[in-house]
Amino acid sequence: TDAKGVATTVVAPTRNTSYVWEYAGDDTTLPIVGSEQTVYVHVLVTVAVTPHPTATHFSFWGGTSPTLLGSFVYLQQLTTHGWVNAGPRALLHTQTLPNGRTHVGYILPFTPATGTNYRVAHAATATNAAGTSGLILVSAKK
């Protein structure tokens, strides 16, 4: 503890983890148990975009951390009602991605609507909270 009696620690969990501060007490201080606090660790979803030669459709591709082999990611579109699934889903499996590397990842071929925001999402798992990629804005070619 510091001079004010405040205890701190740094943690870096890789999965959802609950913590409880506990002090056993001594000759002059009673024992105490704090309330449980949970740190939720979200699935990290990466995304890159590769246009096809015709430029009418694209491949959104990437991976997750942790590597979630056998699970699915979903393409989502921002609407006036919030984020909704926008079509295809992709299985995370070992494959050669558009960057030429073989990795556990996904490829989502898609024909997007111009001027629309997209992202790739992964649902929560037993050990991690849900996660989403960064925003993908599809705009018309000038």
N, C-alpha and C positions, 0 to 999 in steps of 0.2 A: 504494500500500500504506500501511497505518497503521504506527505505531511498532513494532509486533510483526511486521511483514512480511506481514500478512494483507490480501489484496485482496478487495474486495467491489464489487458493482454491483447496481443495481436494474433488473429487466427486466419487461416487461409483454407477453408474447407473446399473439397471438390465435389461434395454432395450435400444435400440438405442435412443440417446438423443442429441438434438442440444442445444448449449449454445451461448449466446451473452453477452459480457461485455458491461456495459452501465454506464456512469457517467453523472449525471444530471447537473453538473456544479455548480459554486457558484459565489460570487461577483468578484473573480479574475481569474477564470478558465472557459473556454467555455465547454459546454457539448460535449460528444463524445460517439459514439456507435461503437463498434468493429465489425469485420466481424464474421459471424456465423461459429462456429466450431462444427462438429458432432463427437460424440464418438460412435463407433459401438461396440455393445456387442454381441459376438458370442455365439451361442448355444454350451454349453458344452456337449460333448458326451463321456460317459464312456464305456469301453469295457473290458470284461473278456473272457477267452477262456476255454471251458470245452471239453476235448476229450471224444468221445464215447468209450465204451469198445473195439470195434474192431480197434480203432485208425485210421480208414480210413476217418472218417469225424469228424467234430467238431461242437460245438455250440458257436458262438460268441454272447455274450449277454451283456446287460447293460441298461443304461437309459440316460436321458437328463436333463439338467438344463438350463432354466426352464423346468418343466414337460410339455411335449407337447402331451397330451392325444389325440389320434386319428390321429396323423400325422405319417409319415413314415421315417425310416432310411434306408440307402442303403449301401450294402457292396461294397467297391471299391478296385480295384487292380491297383498297379503301373505298368505301361507299358512304353515302349520307347516313347510313345506319351503323357505321364502324367497319371493322375488318371482317371480311367474309371469304370463305374458301372460293377460289376463282377457277377451279377446273382441276387440272391434273394433280396427282400426288406422286411422289417418287420414293422408291425403296432405297434405303441406304445399304449399299453393298460394295464389295471390292470391284473396281472398274477403272478403266483408263479415262480420266477426265479430259476436257478440252485443252487443258494446259499440257497434256502429254504425260502427266504423272499418274501412276497407278496408286489408288488410295480408296479407302472406304468413303464414299460420297454419293451424291445424287446428281442427276441431270433431268431438268424439267423443260422439254421442248414446249414452246407456247407461242401463240399469236396474240400479242397484247393489244389493248386499245390505246391509241395515242392520247397523251395527256392524263394518264391514269397512274396512280401510285400502287406499287406492289411490294410485297415482302415474302419471305419464305419462313414458315413457322414449323416448330416441332412441339408436339404436345408434352405435357408433364409426364415424367416417368416415376417409378417407385422411389427413385433416389434424387431426382432433380426436378426443379420447377420448369415450366414451359419456357421456351425461348423463341426469339425471332431474329431474323437478319436485319440489316440496315434497310432503309427505304430505297426502292428502285423506281425512278420516275421515267416513264417512256414518253419521249417527246418526238414530234415530227422532225424529219431531216430538213435542214434549210438549204 
